[in-house]
Amino acid sequence: MIKLFLLLVGAAAVMLFVYVRVAPSEPARWHEDPRLVTRPNTPNFYLVRMVGGDAMPQVFQRSVQDLAKALDAIARADGAALLAGSVESGHMTYLTRTRVVGFPDYTSILIEPAGEGAMLLAFARARFGHSDLGNNRARLERWIKAVSGQVNSTR
């Protein structure tokens, strides 16, 4: 009886891991404007925007297009896949996965004009679970730090 129970628990765990890996990511559901999102009730997100964010956006002394291209290159080099939007529009949503289990995370980036430069707004969040152990914040901060090293920025 115990063997059967353990077998069923093991099978359920395998099915959960498989679902996490193969669950479809609907672009329309995950492609969001960081300026307009409602803060989630769980701590598994990180929001960069002027009002109600976890951090204030940076202003870069570059064009929207140059900043979007630089960020896209950094995100892709970090293993992200463009799920929705486009570099040309300056509004992109990337899909990334955790290393071991493959939990999907989504990062929506909006780059808009700010004076003579461009401002980067972002919303990074986990799809599953209550906590992401700070992974979305760390990833987004890593991307912003990398793009800051490529282009001049001011806060």
Backbone as JSON, one array per atom type, in Angstrom:
{
  "sequence": "MIKLFLLLVGAAAVMLFVYVRVAPSEPARWHEDPRLVTRPNTPNFYLVRMVGGDAMPQVFQRSVQDLAKALDAIARADGAALLAGSVESGHMTYLTRTRVVGFPDYTSILIEPAGEGAMLLAFARARFGHSDLGNNRARLERWIKAVSGQVNSTR",
  "N": [[0.81, -1.19, 0.0], [1.92, 1.26, 0.81], [3.93, 1.47, -1.09], [2.41, 1.81, -3.42], [1.19, 4.26, -2.86], [3.48, 5.96, -2.74], [4.36, 5.65, -5.36], [2.23, 6.84, -6.76], [2.39, 9.48, -5.77], [4.94, 10.15, -6.73], [4.48, 9.95, -9.51], [2.59, 11.99, -9.8], [4.19, 14.21, -9.17], [6.06, 14.14, -11.26], [4.32, 14.6, -13.41], [3.5, 17.21, -12.79], [5.93, 18.63, -13.06], [6.37, 18.21, -15.8], [4.13, 19.52, -16.86], [4.7, 22.18, -16.08], [6.85, 22.68, -17.75], [5.74, 22.4, -20.35], [3.42, 23.9, -20.51], [1.41, 26.13, -22.31], [2.42, 29.42, -23.3], [0.64, 32.14, -23.53], [0.87, 34.83, -25.61], [-0.81, 37.17, -25.59], [-1.8, 37.2, -23.02], [0.41, 37.6, -21.36], [1.87, 39.78, -22.27], [2.35, 42.82, -21.21], [1.8, 46.28, -20.26], [4.03, 47.96, -18.36], [3.4, 50.36, -17.08], [0.71, 50.23, -16.55], [-0.04, 47.95, -15.12], [-1.51, 46.13, -12.4], [-0.32, 45.83, -9.16], [0.71, 42.63, -8.17], [-0.6, 40.33, -5.65], [1.2, 38.65, -4.58], [4.66, 37.98, -3.69], [6.23, 37.49, -5.95], [7.3, 39.08, -8.05], [8.71, 41.95, -9.81], [8.75, 45.38, -10.2], [9.34, 48.12, -12.24], [8.77, 51.38, -12.42], [7.45, 54.77, -12.63], [5.47, 55.5, -10.68], [4.34, 53.73, -7.92], [6.04, 51.58, -8.18], [8.66, 49.12, -7.59], [11.11, 50.08, -7.97], [12.61, 53.05, -9.29], [12.56, 54.11, -12.7], [15.37, 54.21, -14.96], [16.86, 56.84, -16.85], [18.17, 56.91, -19.99], [20.75, 58.2, -22.01], [20.19, 57.85, -24.82], [18.59, 56.88, -27.89], [15.21, 55.65, -28.15], [15.1, 53.41, -29.85], [17.83, 52.56, -29.95], [18.27, 51.88, -27.26], [16.35, 49.87, -26.93], [17.31, 47.92, -28.71], [19.79, 47.31, -27.52], [18.99, 46.31, -25.01], [17.48, 44.1, -25.84], [19.47, 42.46, -26.97], [20.97, 41.87, -24.68], [19.07, 40.53, -23.08], [18.48, 38.27, -24.67], [21.01, 37.08, -24.76], [21.14, 36.28, -22.18], [19.53, 34.13, -22.14], [16.82, 34.54, -22.58], [13.72, 34.44, -24.38], [12.02, 36.12, -26.93], [8.71, 36.7, -26.46], [6.47, 38.25, -27.06], [5.51, 41.34, -28.69], [7.86, 43.79, -29.99], [11.2, 44.75, -30.87], [11.34, 47.0, -32.42], [9.04, 48.42, -31.72], [9.62, 49.04, -29.13], [8.45, 47.81, -27.03], [8.48, 44.94, -25.41], [8.05, 41.51, -24.49], [9.55, 39.03, -22.64], [10.27, 35.56, -22.27], [11.56, 33.58, -19.77], [13.2, 30.85, -18.12], [13.48, 29.01, -15.05], [16.44, 27.35, -13.9], [16.56, 24.6, -12.91], [13.9, 23.35, -12.57], [12.46, 24.64, -14.54], [10.51, 26.6, -14.36], [8.35, 29.03, -15.74], [9.03, 32.47, -16.29], [8.08, 35.86, -16.85], [8.99, 38.82, -18.47], [8.13, 41.99, -19.04], [8.98, 44.71, -20.99], [9.09, 48.18, -21.45], [10.06, 50.78, -23.38], [10.36, 54.15, -23.47], [10.27, 57.53, -24.77], [12.14, 60.04, -23.04], [12.68, 63.12, -22.33], [15.57, 64.06, -23.93], [16.41, 61.52, -24.15], [15.86, 58.06, -23.35], [13.6, 56.06, -21.44], [13.49, 53.22, -19.35], [11.04, 51.0, -18.5], [9.68, 48.33, -16.57], [8.25, 45.07, -15.95], [8.58, 42.28, -14.22], [7.76, 38.93, -13.64], [6.7, 35.89, -12.01], [5.11, 32.95, -13.24], [4.05, 30.73, -11.9], [3.52, 29.76, -8.49], [4.13, 31.21, -5.21], [6.33, 32.61, -4.25], [9.32, 33.77, -5.79], [11.83, 33.66, -4.92], [13.33, 35.93, -5.28], [14.29, 35.88, -7.87], [13.23, 37.16, -10.22], [13.63, 39.88, -9.72], [16.45, 39.91, -9.47], [17.23, 39.07, -12.07], [16.16, 41.14, -13.7], [17.48, 43.38, -12.63], [20.08, 42.64, -13.29], [19.98, 42.74, -16.1], [19.43, 45.5, -16.45], [21.7, 46.62, -15.29], [23.63, 45.65, -17.04], [22.88, 46.86, -19.47], [23.21, 49.47, -18.69], [25.92, 49.63, -18.53], [26.55, 49.69, -21.18], [25.38, 51.94, -22.3], [25.04, 55.46, -21.66], [23.56, 56.55, -18.61], [21.18, 58.16, -16.45], [19.78, 58.8, -13.26]],
  "CA": [[0.0, 0.0, 0.0], [2.83, 2.41, 0.87], [4.6, 1.55, -2.4], [1.45, 2.38, -4.36], [1.06, 5.68, -2.52], [4.7, 6.64, -3.17], [4.35, 5.64, -6.81], [1.26, 7.86, -7.19], [2.97, 10.79, -5.46], [6.02, 10.36, -7.69], [3.88, 10.19, -10.82], [1.99, 13.33, -9.77], [5.29, 15.18, -9.21], [6.58, 14.14, -12.64], [3.33, 15.26, -14.26], [3.57, 18.63, -12.48], [7.14, 19.15, -13.7], [6.15, 18.2, -17.24], [3.18, 20.61, -17.15], [5.42, 23.45, -15.95], [7.69, 22.82, -18.94], [5.02, 22.42, -21.63], [2.24, 24.77, -20.48], [1.54, 27.19, -23.33], [2.54, 30.82, -22.87], [-0.17, 32.93, -24.44], [1.42, 36.18, -25.67], [-1.78, 38.21, -25.23], [-1.98, 37.19, -21.57], [1.62, 37.98, -20.63], [2.45, 41.02, -22.81], [1.69, 43.89, -20.46], [2.4, 47.6, -20.17], [4.42, 48.14, -16.96], [2.76, 51.55, -16.51], [-0.7, 50.0, -16.29], [-0.32, 46.72, -14.38], [-1.84, 46.15, -10.99], [0.67, 45.07, -8.39], [0.2, 41.34, -7.7], [-0.7, 40.11, -4.2], [2.27, 37.74, -4.19], [5.97, 38.63, -3.8], [7.01, 36.89, -7.03], [7.41, 40.02, -9.17], [9.51, 43.16, -9.61], [8.15, 46.39, -11.04], [10.11, 49.35, -12.39], [7.96, 52.44, -13.04], [7.52, 56.03, -11.91], [4.57, 55.52, -9.53], [3.91, 52.42, -7.45], [6.99, 50.52, -8.55], [9.66, 48.72, -6.61], [12.28, 50.89, -8.28], [12.39, 54.11, -10.28], [13.23, 53.81, -13.97], [16.53, 54.99, -15.36], [16.8, 57.55, -18.13], [19.4, 56.67, -20.73], [21.02, 59.21, -23.02], [20.16, 57.14, -26.1], [17.26, 56.84, -28.49], [14.37, 54.5, -27.79], [15.52, 52.27, -30.67], [19.15, 52.08, -29.52], [18.11, 51.23, -25.96], [15.6, 48.62, -27.14], [18.22, 46.94, -29.33], [20.79, 46.91, -26.53], [18.34, 45.46, -24.02], [17.13, 42.84, -26.49], [20.69, 41.65, -27.09], [21.32, 41.41, -23.33], [18.07, 39.55, -22.65], [18.67, 37.03, -25.42], [22.28, 36.48, -24.32], [20.87, 35.72, -20.86], [18.67, 32.97, -22.3], [15.42, 34.91, -22.75], [13.12, 34.34, -25.72], [11.0, 37.14, -27.15], [7.39, 36.07, -26.52], [5.5, 39.17, -27.68], [6.01, 42.69, -28.94], [8.98, 43.89, -30.92], [12.25, 45.72, -30.57], [10.99, 48.22, -33.16], [8.02, 49.16, -30.98], [10.13, 49.37, -27.8], [7.61, 47.11, -26.04], [8.8, 43.53, -25.59], [7.88, 40.61, -23.35], [10.45, 37.9, -22.74], [10.05, 34.35, -21.48], [12.76, 32.94, -19.24], [12.86, 29.69, -17.29], [14.44, 28.68, -14.0], [17.38, 26.33, -14.39], [16.32, 23.2, -12.55], [12.55, 22.88, -12.87], [11.98, 25.26, -15.77], [9.36, 27.47, -14.13], [8.38, 30.18, -16.64], [8.93, 33.85, -15.81], [7.81, 36.78, -17.95], [9.48, 40.17, -18.24], [7.64, 42.96, -20.03], [9.81, 45.9, -21.03], [8.58, 49.28, -22.25], [11.04, 51.85, -23.49], [9.66, 55.31, -24.0], [11.07, 58.75, -24.76], [12.24, 60.82, -21.8], [13.53, 64.26, -22.68], [16.37, 63.74, -25.13], [16.84, 60.13, -24.05], [14.83, 57.03, -23.28], [13.38, 55.52, -20.1], [13.18, 51.79, -19.35], [10.08, 50.54, -17.51], [9.66, 46.87, -16.66], [7.44, 44.26, -15.04], [9.06, 40.9, -14.26], [6.95, 38.15, -12.72], [6.64, 34.43, -12.14], [3.79, 32.43, -13.59], [3.61, 29.78, -10.88], [4.07, 29.86, -7.15], [3.92, 32.4, -4.39], [7.6, 33.33, -4.17], [10.3, 33.4, -6.8], [13.12, 33.74, -4.23], [14.04, 37.11, -5.78], [14.87, 35.65, -9.2], [12.82, 38.17, -11.2], [14.35, 41.12, -9.4], [17.86, 39.73, -9.8], [17.37, 39.05, -13.53], [15.91, 42.47, -14.24], [18.59, 44.25, -12.22], [21.25, 42.23, -14.08], [19.79, 43.3, -17.45], [19.56, 46.96, -16.39], [23.12, 46.91, -15.03], [24.37, 45.37, -18.28], [22.58, 47.9, -20.47], [23.79, 50.7, -18.16], [27.34, 49.61, -18.89], [26.68, 49.94, -22.62], [24.9, 53.28, -22.66], [25.03, 56.41, -20.54], [22.27, 56.66, -17.96], [21.04, 59.01, -15.28], [18.58, 58.44, -12.46]],
  "C": [[0.86, 1.26, 0.0], [3.53, 2.59, -0.47], [3.68, 2.19, -3.44], [1.28, 3.88, -4.12], [2.28, 6.46, -3.0], [4.79, 6.7, -4.69], [3.4, 6.72, -7.35], [1.78, 9.27, -6.92], [4.09, 11.12, -6.44], [5.5, 10.66, -9.08], [3.26, 11.58, -10.88], [3.08, 14.4, -9.84], [5.87, 15.27, -10.61], [5.62, 14.87, -13.57], [3.33, 16.78, -14.03], [4.78, 19.26, -13.16], [6.99, 19.21, -15.22], [5.21, 19.34, -17.61], [3.87, 21.97, -17.1], [6.25, 23.73, -17.21], [6.91, 23.02, -20.24], [3.78, 23.31, -21.64], [2.41, 25.9, -21.48], [1.63, 28.58, -22.7], [1.81, 31.67, -23.9], [0.33, 34.37, -24.47], [0.45, 37.27, -25.22], [-1.97, 38.3, -23.71], [-0.78, 37.8, -20.84], [2.26, 39.28, -21.11], [1.72, 42.21, -22.19], [2.5, 45.18, -20.49], [2.75, 47.84, -18.7], [3.78, 49.36, -16.3], [1.36, 51.26, -15.99], [-1.02, 48.78, -15.42], [-0.7, 47.0, -12.94], [-0.82, 45.3, -10.26], [0.05, 43.76, -7.92], [0.17, 41.26, -6.17], [0.39, 39.18, -3.69], [3.62, 38.44, -4.38], [6.82, 38.14, -4.97], [7.1, 37.78, -8.27], [8.35, 41.15, -8.8], [9.04, 44.16, -10.65], [8.99, 47.66, -11.04], [9.23, 50.34, -13.15], [7.96, 53.65, -12.12], [6.68, 56.01, -10.62], [4.18, 54.09, -9.17], [4.82, 51.28, -7.83], [7.89, 50.16, -7.39], [10.94, 49.52, -6.78], [11.89, 51.95, -9.3], [13.13, 53.76, -11.56], [14.44, 54.72, -14.19], [16.23, 55.7, -16.68], [18.17, 57.4, -18.77], [19.55, 57.74, -21.8], [21.22, 58.55, -24.39], [18.74, 57.2, -26.64], [16.51, 55.6, -28.01], [14.84, 53.26, -28.55], [16.86, 51.7, -30.23], [19.05, 51.34, -28.19], [17.38, 49.9, -26.09], [16.49, 47.55, -27.75], [19.24, 46.42, -28.33], [20.17, 45.97, -25.5], [17.96, 44.11, -24.61], [18.34, 41.92, -26.6], [21.09, 41.07, -25.72], [20.36, 40.32, -22.87], [18.27, 38.22, -23.36], [19.96, 36.32, -25.03], [22.12, 35.82, -22.96], [19.89, 34.54, -20.93], [17.19, 33.27, -22.47], [14.99, 34.75, -24.2], [12.04, 35.41, -25.83], [9.66, 36.44, -27.35], [6.4, 36.94, -27.27], [6.13, 40.54, -27.83], [7.16, 42.66, -29.91], [9.98, 44.93, -30.44], [11.9, 47.05, -31.23], [9.96, 49.07, -32.41], [8.52, 49.63, -29.61], [9.31, 48.74, -26.68], [7.77, 45.61, -26.3], [8.47, 42.76, -24.31], [8.71, 39.37, -23.61], [10.02, 36.77, -21.82], [11.41, 33.81, -21.07], [12.31, 31.78, -18.36], [13.93, 29.47, -16.23], [15.26, 27.48, -14.45], [16.96, 24.9, -14.1], [14.96, 22.71, -13.01], [12.03, 23.45, -14.18], [10.73, 26.08, -15.58], [9.44, 28.68, -15.07], [8.23, 31.5, -15.89], [8.76, 34.74, -17.03], [8.31, 38.17, -17.56], [9.01, 41.06, -19.38], [8.44, 44.24, -19.88], [9.1, 46.93, -21.9], [9.63, 50.37, -22.22], [10.34, 53.01, -24.16], [10.56, 56.54, -23.94], [11.02, 59.44, -23.4], [13.21, 61.96, -22.05], [14.26, 63.95, -23.98], [16.85, 62.29, -25.12], [15.67, 59.17, -24.05], [14.79, 56.45, -21.87], [12.93, 54.07, -20.22], [12.25, 51.48, -18.18], [9.96, 49.04, -17.66], [8.77, 46.24, -15.6], [7.87, 42.82, -15.22], [8.29, 40.1, -13.23], [7.0, 36.67, -13.05], [5.22, 34.03, -12.51], [3.22, 31.55, -12.48], [4.23, 30.11, -9.54], [3.82, 31.19, -6.48], [5.19, 33.26, -4.34], [8.51, 32.85, -5.3], [11.72, 33.49, -6.25], [13.98, 34.89, -4.76], [14.62, 36.96, -7.17], [14.49, 36.72, -10.22], [13.52, 39.5, -10.97], [15.82, 41.01, -9.83], [18.09, 39.75, -11.31], [17.21, 40.46, -14.11], [17.02, 43.44, -13.85], [19.86, 43.92, -13.0], [21.16, 42.82, -15.49], [20.0, 44.81, -17.45], [21.02, 47.35, -16.15], [23.94, 46.71, -16.31], [24.12, 46.45, -19.32], [23.13, 49.26, -20.0], [25.27, 50.78, -18.49], [27.57, 49.89, -20.36], [26.33, 51.35, -23.02], [24.92, 54.18, -21.44], [23.64, 56.48, -19.93], [22.35, 57.64, -16.81], [19.82, 58.54, -14.52], [17.78, 59.67, -12.19]]
}
